């Protein structure tokens, strides 16, 4: 039988947390944290359970400091306890208005501060360590009038008190750490906590440490700093997503010690455990129609967030028509040219109360098809990611989100997933999205293909280009090379998109013809006026900012030419 140490008395919130962790274990109760940790360190018990965070109080800082006392063992799991703090009285006739003395633990008062201020202004608070002993003392003195106790409903019932107010601290959840003597195995949805030794003062050390996590795409779930009591040097507490045995997290910590802190042994891993999320998640499962590289890219990251993910396509055992009935959110991620047809085929199968998210590069026609072919109670949103499956992370990359009147909490949760992973989110209407993507994708691709055709028509070789390029002319050459060195189907799909992006191409062709005619006529003054008018539209601030970027790129390119 397992043995678990926690804080007493029986029916306390810590006792409830230990029972929730293993209701068949032997629960050993201790009066305070030091006695609990001493028993754990001496291997008198297999596990220890103690509170570390409360949604109303925040971090229980004193408990984090106790982790420093544990030189062996690991943080191996967590329990989230939904607390039912209530108000109990001794006598049948006592009402809330009669109360003059309120008895409870210090943390209970902190969690119920709003209720006490609003309903019990001026009441005297008596903070006690042992509720059971305090209640027994009040009864023994026969002085129960006007007195009440704040604690969990379970404890109040066990002590024979009458509950006059339930849930006096709504949305009150406490996170408990489970300590064990062996490191927890990887689950694929893990987090790791660590603590630094007191660090020597150095400018930017905290920013540099966080940057090592950020550039590897590791999310920091929790962090705080404080000065060590003895040395007054900085100490950092971190909870990072991922298991310490993964290469990504292990290499980050090794690099921080050797390159950032520049001292070995300055980071102590408290433990790794299945990730706990204090936020409310409404989505349990995603199902992709499309098994391409981009679908797999998003599937991997959604799975790392704890969602169940299914991939379906033409050759999968699980068919799309089966999948859409099983998941909360259906994601369509297929070539642009067939997106609307796929939506019309499978949209009617999506049940009410679910969501359809479109990962697509064309907006107007795709959203029209989705709204027309799905139940009115199906959420709908389009997201266009402006990066490919080769990207390590989505940090600082553009994500265009097109919400619809039917975008709801599922769509918002997916958008929060993008935000968490560092995407720069921009909200567009369908027509604005397509118009701007004409500038961002369609027109540059068409120009690149036409430029390559022109080189071929004129017999210009790659050697000719290298010997006669200026820094300005090198930009379109680089774009042309990018288009012609990747999957041609991707760029063919981009060039073939419908909607307002076509207007951009048509207008460009018309304007290009005008410029050609003015150049052929040697209209120098007219061309100067044209450039000046363009500069006025683009704005001086925009041009200055882009010129600074161009000069930085020129420095790199100039060394390569």
N, C-alpha and C positions, 0 to 999 in steps of 0.2 A: 504494500500500500504506500502511495506517495505521501510525503509529509510536507506541509506548506506552512511557513511562518507568516503571520500577518498581525495587524493591530487589532486589539480587542476593544470592547467586549464582544461576546457572541451577539449576532444580528447587527453589528456595526456595518458601515458601508464597506470597510476593508474586508470584513468577514464575508459579506455577500459577494465581493469580487473574487475572493479565494474559492468560494463554493462554486461560483460561475465558471471558474477556470477548471476545477475538477471536483465534482460533487461527491466523489467516492474517496477523496484523499483525507488524511488525518490533518485537521486544521489546528495548528498550535498558535495560541494567542499570546501577544506580548504587550506590555503597557506603553512602550514608547519605541521609537525607531532604533535607538542605539542597541537596546536589548535584542530587537529583531535581527539587526545586522550582525551582531556578535554571534548569535545562534547560527546564522547562515554561514559566516566565515569559519566557524568551528565545525562545519559539516554536520551539525545536529539535525538539520532539515535539508531536504532536497531542493526546495524552492522557497522563495520569499516573494511576497506581494506587497507593494507599497504605492501610494498615490504620487503621481508626478505632475498632473495637469488637470485643471478644472475649467470648463468653459466660462464660468463666471469669475473665478479668481485669477485665472492664468496659471503660470508656472508655480509650482510649490517649491520655491527656491531652496528652502532648507533641505529638501530631500535630494535635490541635485548635488548639493555639497556632500551629502552622505555617500554618494557614489565614489567620491575620492577616498573614502575610508576602506572601500572594498578592493583589496589587492588581488583577489582571485574571483572567478565566477564571471558570468556574463548576463547582460540584459537579453532575454531569449523570447519574450512574448509580451503581449499587452492584453488588457481587459478594459472594455468600455462599459462603465456602469451608469445606467440612466437613474439618477438619484430622485427619490420621491420625498424630499424634505417636506415635513409637515409640522403642524403645530398641535401639540397635545396638552390637555389639562387634566388635573387630578379629580375634579369634582363634576358632577352631572350638571350643576346649575351655573358653572363658570362660563362666561362669554368672552369674546375678544376684548370687548370694551372694559371688562373688569380687570384686565391684566396689568400688573405693576412690576413683576419680576420675570425675566425670560432667561431660562437656563439652557446652555448648549455648549458645544465645542467651538473654538475660535473660528475654524474654517466654516462651520455652519452659519455663524453670524455673517461672515464675509459673503457667503453665497446668497444669503437672504437679505442682504442690505437694503435692496429696493423695497421689499415687502415691509421690513421693519420701519423704514422711513415713512412709508405711505400709510400703513395701518396701525403701527404701534409707536408713534412719536413720543419721546419722553420716557419710554419704558426702560427700566434698569436691566442691563445685560450682565449675567454672571457666567463667565467662561470657566468651564471645568474640563478636566482631562478624562474623567470616567463618569459617563452619564448614568450608568447603573447605580454606582455608589451615590451620586448626587440625589437621584430620585429616592433611593432608600433613606437617605438622611432627611429629606424633606418630609417623608411619610412618618419617620420616627419622631420628628419634632411636632407632628400634627399641625404643621403650618402650611397648608396647601392652598389656602385662599389667595386668589389673585396671581397665582404662579403657573407658569407654563414651560414646556420643554420643546425645543426645536431639534428634530433629528429625523431619521428616515421613518417612514410609516411602519416598516417592519419592526424597528426597535421600539417605537411607541406602543405598538400593539403587544409586543412581547413583555413590556413593562406594565401593561394594564392601564395605560393612559387613554383618555378619550380624545380622538382626533376632531378638532373643530375647524381646521383649515388644511386642505390637502394641496400639494404641489405649490408651496409658497415660493419656490424658485423654479419657474418653468424653464425648459430647454437646458436643464442642468445635467451635464454629463462629466464624469470624472474618468480620467485615464490612469490605469494602474500598470506599473511595470512589473513583470514577472522575472525574477532573477533565478538563474540555474547555474550549475557548475560546469556545463559544457556548452560550446558554441552551437547555436541553432543551425540546422542545415538550410540550404537555399530552397526557396519555393518558387522563385521567379517573380515574386511581387514582395520585395523586401525593403527594409531600411536599416541603416547603420547609425548608431550614436557614438560620438567620440568626445573626448575632452583633452584639451592641451594642458601641458604643464605651464607654470608661470613663464610668460614670454618676455624676452628683453625688448625694450622699447625701440621701435623702428618705424619710420614714416611709411604709411601705406600698407602695413603688414596685413591688416584685416582685409583690405580690398584685394591684395595680391593672393591671399588664401582663397577667397571666394571666386576670384577669376579662374583659378585652376579647376574648380568644379564647373563653372559656367562654360568654359570653352570645351569641356568634354561632354556637355549636355547633361550633367548631373544636377538634379533639382535639390535645393536645400529646403527641407520640409520645416525645419525649426532651427533657430539660432538665437543665442544671447551671449553677452559678454559681461564680465564683472572683474573687478580687481581682487586678486588673491589677498586674503585677510592679513597674512603674515608679511608678504613681500610687496604688496600693492602693485604687483605686475599684472598685466592683462592675462586673463584666461578666457578661452573660447569654448562654448558648448555647441555642438552641431548635430543635427540629425539629417543625414543625406539619404536620398533614395538609392537603393541598390544594396547588395550583400557584399561584405568585406572580401569574400572570396572571388568576386568578379574581377576580371583584369582591369576594367575601366576604373573602378573605385580604388582598388589596391594601388594602381599606378598613380592615381591622383594623390593619395596620401604619401606615397614614397617621394613623389616630386615635391610636394609641399615641405616635407621634412628636409630633403637634401638641397633644394634650390631656393625655397622661400624662407623658411625658418632657419635653414642652414645649420641645424643641430639634430642629431639622431636621438630617438627616444623621447621626443617632445609631444608626440600624439599617442594617446592611449584609447584604444577601441573599447567602448563599454559593452558593445554587443551588436549583433544583427538579429533581425526578427521579421516575421511577416508584417508587412506595412499596415499601419493603422491610419484611418482617415476620419478625422473628427467632422469633416464636412458631410452633408447629406448628398448621396448620389442617387439619382433617379434611374439611370440607365444601368442595366446589368449586362446586356449583350449587343454586339454589333454583327451584322452580316453583310459581307461584300458580294456584289455581283461584279465579277471581274477578278481575275487571278494574276494580273500583270504586276510588274515590279513596283508600281506606285501603290497598288492595293496592299502588297506584302509590306511595304515600307510603313504605311499607316497602321496595318494590323499589328506589327511588332510593337509599335509605340502604345497602341491602345491596350494590348495585353500587358505591357509593363505598368499600366495604370490600374490593373486588376479587372479589366473588362473581359468577358468571354467573347471570342471572335471566331467567325466562320467565314471561309473563303469559298465561293462557288463560281463555276463557269461551265463552259461546254464539256470539259473532260473530267469534272469532279464527281465523286460518288454522291455527295450531297447536292441535290439539284436546287437551283434558285427558287423554284416554286415551293419546295419544301422549306427551305431556309427562311423565307419571308414570313412564314407563319410562326417561326420559333423565336425570333429575335425582337428586341425592342426597337432597334434602329437599322434600317436597310440603307446601305451605302452603294450607290452606283458609280463605278470607276472603270469606264470602258472608253474606247476611242470616241472622239467628239462626233464623228459622222454617224455613229449608231446609238448615241446616248438617248435621244428622244424615242427611238424605236424600242429600246430596252425598257425605258420608263413606261411606255404605253403597254408593253407586254406584261410586265410584272406589277405595275402600280396598282391595278385593281385587286391584287391578292393581299395587299398590305391592310391589316385590320385597323379599325379606329383605336386611338390612344397610342399609336406608334408613330415613328418618324421616318421620313425619306430624306437623306442627305445626298446631294448631287455633287460629286467631285468632277467638275467639268469646266472647259474653257470657253463655252458659249452659253449665254445666260437666257436671253429672251425666249427662244423657241423651246429650250429645255424646261424652263420653269412653266411655260404654258402647258406643255405636255404633262408635266407632273401634277399641276393643279386640276387639269381636266380628267386625268385617268385614275385619281385616288379618291378615297373617301374624304368627305369634308373634315373629318376629325383626325386626319393624318397630318402631322407637322411636316413642313417642307422648307428646306433651305439649300442654297447653293454655295459651295466654297471652291474657289479657284486657287490652288497653291502654285506660286510662281517659283518653284524649284523642282528638281528631278529626284529620282530615287538614289542618285549618287551622293546627295547631301547627307552629312553626318547628323545634323540636327536641323530644326526649323528656326533656331534662334536668329533673330534679326533678318529673317526672310519674309517677303510680302505674302500675305494671305488676303484675298479679296472675298468678302462675305456678302452675299446677297440674301437678305432676309425677305420673307413674304408675310402677308397677313396671317398665315398659318404657322409661322415659326413660334415655337413655345419653349417649355422648360428643357426638353430633350435637345433642341437645337442650341439653346443657351449653354447647356452642359458641354456640348461638343465644342462650342466657341471658347469656353473656359479652358478646355483641354489644349486648344491651339495657343491661347494666351499663356498658359502655364509653361509651355515648352518654348516660349520666347518669340513666337511669330508676331510680326508687325501687322495688325489687323486693320483693314480698310473696308468701310461699308459703302456699297454702291447700290443704285437701282439697276434693274436688268439692262436698260438701254445705255446707261452711263458705263456699266462694266464693258459691254461689247464695243462701245465707241472707243474707250481708252485702250482696250486690248488690241484694237486696230493699230494704235500707235506703239503699244508695248511689245506686241508679238507679230501680228499679221504683216504689217508693212515692212518691218526689218527683215522678216524671213523672205518675203517676195523680192526685196532689193538684193538680198544675198544670193538668191537663186539666179536672178537676172544678171547680177554682176559676174557670176561664174560663167554663165552662158556667153556674156560679152567677151570675157577673156578667151574663151574657146573660139568664138567667131573671129577674133583678131589674132589668133596664134600667139597669145602672150603666155609665157611660161612662169612657173614659180620663181625661177632665177631672175627673170626680168622684173618681177614684182619686188623682190628683195633688194635689187640694186637701184630702184627708182622710187621707192616709197618715202614719203615724208611722214612725220609723226601724225599729221592730220589724216592722210590717206590710209594710214595703217589701221585705223579704227574699223572702217567697213571691211577691210581684208580679214581682220580677226573675227568679225561677226560671220563673214562668209565661211571661214574655216570651221568655225564652231558648228554651223548648220550642216556642213558637208562631212563632218566627222562623227555624227551621231545617227540615231535611227531615223531614216528618211520618212517613215510613216508618220512619226510625230509631227514633223514640220509640214508634211503634206496635209495632215488634219488641220493644223493651224491655218494654213493658207486657204483652206476650203470652208472655214467657218462662215455661217450666215449672220444675219443681224446687222447692226450699225457699223461693225468693223469694215464692212464692204464700202461704206460711204467714205471712210478714211482713205482707202486705196483709190477709189474713183477720183476724189478731190486731189489726192497727191498726183495722179496721172495728169489731170487737167492743169495743175499748177506747174508741174514739170515741163509740160509742153509750152506754157507761157514763158517760163524762164529760158528754155531753149530758143524760142523765137526772139526774145529780147537779146540774148547773147549773140545769135546769128546776125542780128541787126546792129551789133556793137553799140547797144544802148547803155553806155557806161553810167551815165547820170541816172537813168531809169533803174538800173540794177542796184545802184547805191541807195536810191530812195526806197527800193524794195527791202533791202537789208536793214536800213534804218527803221522802217515801219515794223519789220519782224522783231527787231531788238526791243522796240517800245512795247510790243505785245508780250514778249517773254519776260520783261522787267529787268531792271539793272541788278537787283538783289539775286535773282535766279541766275543770271549770266555770271556774276562774280563768284557765286558758290560753285557753279559747274566748272568755271575756269580753274579754280583752285584744285578741284578734283582732277581735271584734265592735266594740270601741271604735275600733280603727284604721279599720275599714270605715265606721263611723258618721261619722268625721271627713270622709271623702270624700263619702259620700252626703248628709251634712248641708249641704255646700256646693252640692249640686245641687238640693235640694228648694226 
